[in-house]
Amino acid sequence: MVTRLKEVDAVMVGMGWTGSILARELTKGGLRVVGLERGPDRVPGKDFTLPGIRDELKWARRSEIIQDNALDTITFRHFPGEEALPMRRWGAFSPGEGTGGAGMHWTGHHWRFLPVEFELKSRTLARYGRDAIPDYMTIEDWGVTYDELEPHFDRFEKLCGTSGKAGNLRGRMIAGGNPFEGVRSSEYPNGPLKQSLAGELFEQAANKLGYHPFPLPASNASAPYLNSEGLQIGACQYCGFCTRYGCEANAKASPNVCVMPALNADPKFELRTRAYVARLLYDKAAKKVQGVVYVDMRSGEEYEQPAGIVALCGYVFSNTQFMLMAGIGEPYDPATGKGAVGRNYCYQTQAGVDAFFEEKFFNPFMQAGGSHTGIDDFNGDNFDHAGLGFLGGGYISCTTNGPQPIGARGRAARRRGAPIGSAISPNGTAARCVSTRKAAVTPAAPISSTSTRPTRT
């Protein structure tokens, strides 16, 4: 039997970045908000503390901060005609589980989209002609521009305490920053993170080649910072435990650090964890979602939560599934190109290479996830694509971050052709230091989704 609860003004389905920020804005506006999260409440002072947070086996190898796909997963197929099978091991994307969502375990790279990416179709056609985009591609302008969203980018950076160096400050080019970025209204809240030796070498090489190196923007705070919610963010310790970990120093921006303490203190907000949302209550005649039905995963009891506003704040797959199950909108059909629900899903693409240096000693362990040095010369439409056969591009960056003890031993052993677990050579002459990310649109074969910078991590 479903228990009907008292109606509230708004319900957030998922309490990651989107759910926490939206809930905070609504409570500031005087609304009563309920946040539903299927995972546990992740509290930094309890869950992200030493020594347990540096457990590589638990967090990075067994992915215990990631959605447990032994209990709840998604299906996957390479081609429409294949049978969809459940994913049993996460690969590129890593859905979070618990308050903070994927904002708990991200690396910290904090990019803005390039101005061209908001008007990709119109600018591409204007620069390269009507034949630049094949008919089967679904490229469209966003409907909003970079200039319209810039104040919100700025506000989010101030919430996160983002570290970086402006390259285009109110139209004035600043040496050492990214000259290809859109116009910024203010400098980053924090200065750049400390540069690694690999970053220094990359910067020297890029300058010699005539490119424009800069410190990548990162929401790993380079200094203690009091954010726009009055919450304290710590300074990065360069411990190397960023991706797939919570931050022991509260230096990596996350909903848990930057929003949730203020939100939980607001009497107009109520957090309900271990709440698995089963379906939306959708009135098709009125074209309005009137609430949700969720299951308390501890008791198995089912509850109906009416609300004036229902916000889908989970990962795109979950949000799309809710809409499809409720019959909201027209499902996207890749064969006909019709429909909007599920259309144009994109994710980041990334490739990397390893560079080795004679007589250079790198310490790959003391590093922040976002402390890269990079160039944007080959990103977006920052270079002439005429005659190249593709659109878009990617940034190129260099760092030595990544290897924790287990992963480093495996990498070193495989490079030397030895069994995994063999000893690492102590001479320190080899280092992992270069990574690239590209997301190009190649008109060689039909695809249904395109973006020049789909997702930044």
C-alpha positions in Angstrom: 0.0 0.0 0.0 1.3 3.4 -0.9 1.4 6.1 1.8 0.4 9.5 0.6 2.5 12.3 2.2 1.7 16.0 2.6 2.3 18.0 -0.5 5.4 20.2 -0.7 6.4 23.0 -3.1 9.2 21.1 -4.8 10.9 17.7 -5.0 14.4 17.1 -6.2 15.0 13.7 -7.7 18.7 13.3 -7.0 20.9 15.4 -4.8 24.1 16.0 -6.8 25.2 19.4 -8.2 21.9 20.1 -9.9 19.7 19.0 -7.1 21.6 20.7 -4.4 22.0 24.0 -6.2 18.4 24.1 -7.4 17.1 23.2 -3.9 19.1 25.9 -2.3 17.8 28.5 -4.8 14.2 27.4 -4.2 14.5 27.5 -0.4 16.0 31.0 -0.6 12.8 31.9 -2.5 10.7 30.6 0.4 9.7 27.3 -1.0 9.5 24.0 1.0 11.7 21.5 -0.7 12.3 17.7 -0.3 15.5 16.2 -1.7 15.3 12.5 -2.6 18.5 10.6 -2.8 18.8 6.8 -3.5 22.2 6.6 -1.8 23.4 7.5 1.7 24.2 10.9 3.1 27.9 11.6 2.4 29.2 13.9 5.1 32.8 15.1 4.5 33.7 15.2 8.2 32.6 11.6 8.6 33.1 10.0 5.2 36.1 11.8 3.7 38.6 11.7 6.5 42.0 10.1 6.9 43.1 7.4 6.8 40.1 5.7 5.3 39.7 8.1 2.3 43.1 7.1 0.9 42.0 3.5 0.5 42.7 2.9 -3.2 41.3 -0.6 -3.1 38.0 0.5 -1.7 37.3 3.7 -3.7 39.3 3.5 -6.9 39.3 -0.3 -7.6 36.1 -1.4 -6.0 34.3 1.8 -6.8 32.3 2.0 -3.5 31.4 5.6 -4.0 30.0 4.8 -7.5 26.5 3.4 -8.2 26.4 -0.3 -7.4 25.6 -1.8 -10.8 25.2 -5.2 -9.2 22.0 -3.8 -7.8 20.9 -1.1 -10.2 22.5 -0.7 -13.7 21.7 0.3 -17.2 21.6 -1.7 -20.5 23.9 -1.1 -23.4 24.2 -1.9 -27.1 26.7 -0.9 -29.8 24.2 -0.9 -32.6 20.4 -0.6 -32.7 19.9 -4.2 -33.9 21.9 -5.7 -31.0 20.3 -7.1 -27.9 20.8 -4.7 -25.0 22.7 -6.2 -22.1 23.3 -4.9 -18.6 26.6 -3.1 -17.8 28.4 -4.9 -15.0 31.5 -2.6 -14.9 31.4 1.1 -15.3 33.8 2.5 -18.0 33.8 6.2 -19.1 31.0 7.6 -17.0 30.7 6.9 -13.2 27.3 7.7 -11.7 27.6 8.7 -8.1 25.5 7.3 -5.3 24.7 9.3 -2.3 24.4 13.1 -1.6 26.8 14.9 -3.9 26.4 12.4 -6.7 29.3 12.4 -9.2 30.3 15.7 -7.7 31.9 13.7 -4.9 34.4 11.8 -7.0 35.1 14.0 -10.0 38.7 15.1 -10.8 38.0 18.9 -10.5 38.6 20.2 -14.1 36.3 23.2 -14.3 35.8 24.4 -17.9 33.5 26.9 -19.4 32.1 26.0 -22.8 33.5 28.1 -25.7 31.3 30.8 -27.2 31.2 29.0 -30.6 29.7 25.8 -29.0 26.5 27.6 -28.1 26.0 28.7 -31.8 27.7 25.7 -33.4 25.4 25.3 -36.4 25.0 28.9 -37.4 28.7 29.8 -37.0 29.8 26.6 -38.8 27.6 27.3 -41.8 28.6 31.0 -41.8 32.3 30.2 -41.8 32.5 27.0 -43.9 29.4 27.1 -46.1 26.2 25.2 -46.4 27.8 21.8 -47.2 30.0 21.8 -44.0 27.4 19.9 -42.0 25.9 16.7 -43.6 22.1 16.4 -43.6 22.2 13.4 -41.2 24.0 15.3 -38.4 21.8 16.8 -35.7 23.9 19.8 -34.8 21.8 22.7 -33.5 22.4 26.0 -31.8 21.6 26.0 -28.1 19.1 28.8 -28.1 21.2 30.8 -25.6 24.6 32.4 -26.0 27.8 32.4 -24.0 27.2 36.1 -23.1 23.8 35.2 -21.6 25.3 32.4 -19.5 28.5 34.1 -18.5 27.1 35.6 -15.2 26.0 32.1 -14.2 29.4 30.6 -15.0 31.0 33.3 -12.9 28.6 32.6 -10.0 29.3 28.9 -10.1 33.0 29.5 -10.0 32.6 31.6 -6.9 30.5 28.9 -5.3 33.3 26.3 -6.1 36.3 28.5 -5.3 37.7 27.6 -8.7 41.5 28.0 -9.3 42.8 29.4 -12.6 44.1 32.4 -14.6 41.9 34.6 -16.7 43.0 35.0 -20.3 40.2 37.3 -21.5 39.1 39.6 -18.7 36.3 41.9 -19.8 37.8 42.0 -23.3 41.4 42.6 -22.1 43.8 39.8 -23.0 45.9 38.6 -19.9 49.3 37.0 -20.4 49.5 33.5 -19.0 45.8 32.8 -19.3 43.8 31.1 -22.1 43.4 33.6 -25.0 40.7 31.4 -26.6 38.3 31.5 -23.7 35.1 33.6 -23.8 35.1 37.1 -22.2 35.1 36.8 -18.4 33.5 39.3 -16.1 36.0 38.6 -13.3 39.2 36.8 -12.4 39.0 33.3 -11.0 38.3 33.2 -7.2 41.7 31.4 -6.6 45.0 31.6 -8.4 46.3 28.6 -10.4 47.3 25.4 -8.7 51.1 24.7 -8.4 52.6 23.6 -11.6 54.2 20.2 -11.9 57.6 19.6 -13.5 55.7 17.9 -16.4 53.6 21.1 -16.8 56.7 23.3 -16.8 58.3 21.1 -19.6 55.0 21.2 -21.6 54.8 25.0 -21.2 58.3 25.5 -22.5 57.7 23.3 -25.5 54.4 24.9 -26.3 55.9 28.4 -26.2 58.7 27.3 -28.5 56.1 26.1 -31.0 54.2 29.3 -30.9 51.2 27.9 -28.9 49.5 29.4 -25.9 49.9 27.4 -22.7 47.9 28.1 -19.6 47.0 26.5 -16.3 43.8 24.5 -16.7 40.9 25.8 -14.5 40.3 23.5 -11.6 37.9 23.3 -8.7 40.7 22.1 -6.5 41.2 25.2 -4.4 44.8 26.5 -4.4 44.2 28.4 -1.2 41.6 28.4 1.7 38.4 30.1 0.4 35.1 31.2 1.8 32.5 30.6 -0.9 29.4 32.5 -1.8 27.3 30.5 0.6 29.6 31.4 3.5 31.1 27.9 3.6 34.8 27.2 4.1 36.7 25.4 1.4 40.2 24.1 2.3 43.4 24.4 0.4 44.6 21.5 -1.8 47.2 19.2 -0.2 48.3 17.8 -3.6 47.9 14.3 -2.2 46.9 12.8 -5.6 43.7 11.2 -4.4 41.1 13.1 -6.4 39.3 11.1 -9.0 36.9 8.5 -7.4 37.6 9.9 -4.0 36.0 12.5 -1.6 38.5 15.2 -0.6 40.1 14.9 2.8 40.9 18.6 2.9 37.5 19.8 1.6 39.5 21.5 -1.1 37.8 19.8 -4.1 34.5 21.5 -4.8 31.5 19.2 -4.3 27.9 19.7 -3.3 28.8 18.1 0.0 31.2 21.0 0.8 29.9 23.9 -1.2 26.1 23.7 -0.8 24.8 20.9 1.5 25.8 22.3 4.9 23.9 25.5 4.2 21.0 23.6 2.6 20.7 21.2 5.5 20.6 24.1 8.0 17.6 25.6 6.2 14.3 24.5 7.9 12.5 24.7 4.6 14.6 21.8 3.3 14.3 18.1 4.1 16.7 15.4 2.9 15.5 11.8 2.5 18.2 9.3 1.7 17.9 5.7 0.6 14.8 6.9 -1.3 14.5 5.1 -4.6 12.2 7.0 -7.0 10.1 4.4 -8.9 8.0 6.6 -11.1 6.6 10.1 -11.8 3.0 11.0 -11.2 2.1 12.5 -14.5 -1.2 13.9 -15.5 -1.2 13.6 -19.3 -4.4 15.6 -19.7 -2.9 18.6 -17.8 0.6 17.9 -19.0 1.9 18.3 -15.5 4.0 16.1 -13.2 2.2 16.2 -9.8 4.7 14.3 -7.7 6.7 11.1 -7.4 6.4 7.6 -5.9 9.5 6.4 -4.1 10.5 3.4 -2.1 12.3 3.6 1.3 15.1 1.2 0.6 15.5 0.5 4.4 11.9 -0.5 5.1 10.6 -1.4 1.6 7.7 1.0 2.2 6.3 2.9 -0.8 5.4 6.6 -0.5 3.7 9.1 -2.8 5.1 12.6 -2.5 2.9 15.2 -4.2 4.7 18.4 -5.2 4.1 21.6 -7.2 7.5 21.2 -8.9 9.4 18.0 -9.7 13.0 18.4 -10.8 14.8 15.5 -12.4 18.4 16.0 -11.2 20.0 12.7 -11.7 22.3 11.4 -14.5 20.9 11.9 -18.0 20.0 8.2 -18.4 17.9 8.2 -15.2 16.2 11.5 -16.2 15.4 10.2 -19.7 14.1 6.9 -18.3 11.7 8.7 -16.0 10.3 10.7 -18.9 9.9 7.7 -21.2 8.2 5.6 -18.5 5.8 8.5 -17.8 5.0 9.1 -21.4 6.4 12.7 -21.4 7.3 14.0 -24.8 8.2 12.1 -28.0 11.0 9.5 -27.7 13.9 10.1 -30.1 13.9 7.7 -33.1 17.4 7.6 -34.6 16.0 6.1 -37.8 13.7 9.0 -38.6 15.4 11.7 -36.6 12.1 12.6 -34.9 11.5 13.1 -31.2 13.4 14.9 -28.5 13.5 12.7 -25.4 16.8 10.9 -25.4 18.1 12.8 -28.4 21.8 13.9 -28.7 23.3 12.2 -25.7 27.0 12.9 -25.6 29.9 12.1 -23.4 33.5 13.1 -23.3 36.1 11.4 -25.5 39.7 11.2 -24.4 43.0 9.8 -25.5 46.4 9.9 -23.8 50.0 9.2 -24.5 53.0 8.6 -22.1 56.2 10.6 -22.5 59.5 9.5 -21.0 62.4 11.8 -20.2 66.0 11.0 -19.5 67.6 12.4 -16.3 64.3 13.9 -15.1 62.8 12.9 -11.8 59.0 13.2 -11.5 57.0 12.7 -8.4 53.6 11.6 -9.8 52.0 11.1 -6.4 52.1 14.7 -5.2 49.6 16.2 -7.5 46.0 17.6 -7.7 43.6 16.1 -10.2 43.1 19.4 -12.0 46.7 20.7 -12.0 47.3 20.4 -15.7 49.1 22.8 -18.1 47.4 22.9 -21.5 46.7 24.6 -24.8 43.4 25.4 -26.5 44.9 26.2 -29.9 43.3 23.1 -31.4 40.0 23.2 -29.6 36.5 24.1 -30.9 36.8 26.4 -33.9 40.0 28.0 -32.7 41.7 26.9 -36.0 40.7 26.7 -39.6 39.0 23.5 -40.4 38.6 24.1 -44.2 39.4 21.0 -46.1 40.2 18.9 -43.0 37.0 16.8 -43.2 36.0 17.3 -39.6 34.8 19.9 -37.2 35.6 20.6 -33.6 38.8 19.6 -31.8 40.0 19.3 -28.2 42.4 20.8 -25.7 45.8 19.2 -25.1 47.2 19.1 -21.6 50.1 17.7 -19.6 50.5 16.5 -16.0 51.9 13.7 -13.9 48.8 13.1 -11.8 47.1 9.8 -11.5 49.1 6.8 -10.2 48.2 5.8 -6.7 50.2 2.9 -5.2 48.2 0.0 -6.7 47.7 1.6 -10.1 51.3 2.8 -10.3 52.7 -0.7 -9.6 50.6 -2.2 -12.3 51.6 0.5 -14.9 55.3 0.2 -14.1 55.3 -3.6 -14.3 53.3 -3.7 -17.6 55.8 -1.2 -19.2 58.7 -3.4 -18.4 56.9 -6.6 -19.5 57.0 -8.0 -16.0 54.1 -9.5 -14.1 51.8 -7.0 -12.4 53.0 -6.4 -8.9 56.7 -6.4 -9.7 58.8 -3.7 -8.1 58.9 -0.2 -9.6 62.3 1.1 -10.7 63.4 3.7 -8.2 65.3 5.9 -10.6 62.3 8.1 -11.5 63.3 8.7 -15.1 59.9 7.8 -16.6 56.7 9.7 -16.0 53.2 9.8 -17.3 52.7 13.4 -18.4 50.7 14.0 -21.5 47.0 13.6 -22.2 44.7 14.8 -24.9 41.0 15.1 -25.3 39.2 15.4 -28.6 35.6 15.5 -29.5 35.5 16.0 -33.3 32.5 15.8 -35.6 33.7 13.7 -38.6 31.3 13.6 -41.6 32.5 10.2 -42.7 29.6 8.2 -41.3 26.1 8.9 -39.9 26.0 9.7 -36.2 23.1 10.9 -34.1 24.8 13.1 -31.5 27.5 15.7 -31.9 29.3 18.2 -29.6 32.7 19.9 -29.6 33.1 19.7 -25.8 30.3 17.4 -24.5 31.4 17.1 -20.9 34.3 18.4 -18.9 35.4 16.4 -15.9 
